[in-house]
Amino acid sequence: FEQLAAFGAEVSSEACRELGFSSNLLCSSCDLLGEFSLMQLEPFCRKCCQEEAQFESRKLYPGAILEVCG
């Protein structure tokens, strides 16, 4: 963990992988670390995570049609 702390705000995807964090890690997942007594990982989780898209930016459709070919 000391090596990662030396990186400061910029953390490489390789360093995050070495800590076991996926490149698809969502920041909301970092909020759950406390439930598993893993709060010491939270600062590193925050440096490796991606923010979720805001609800307002999602486009909702009234319906969809699924066509199966073959």
Secondary structure as UniProt FT lines:
FT   HELIX           2..6
FT   TURN            7..9
FT   HELIX           13..18
FT   TURN            19..20
FT   TURN            23..24
FT   HELIX           27..30
FT   TURN            31..32
FT   HELIX           33..36
FT   HELIX           39..41
FT   HELIX           42..48
FT   HELIX           55..57
//
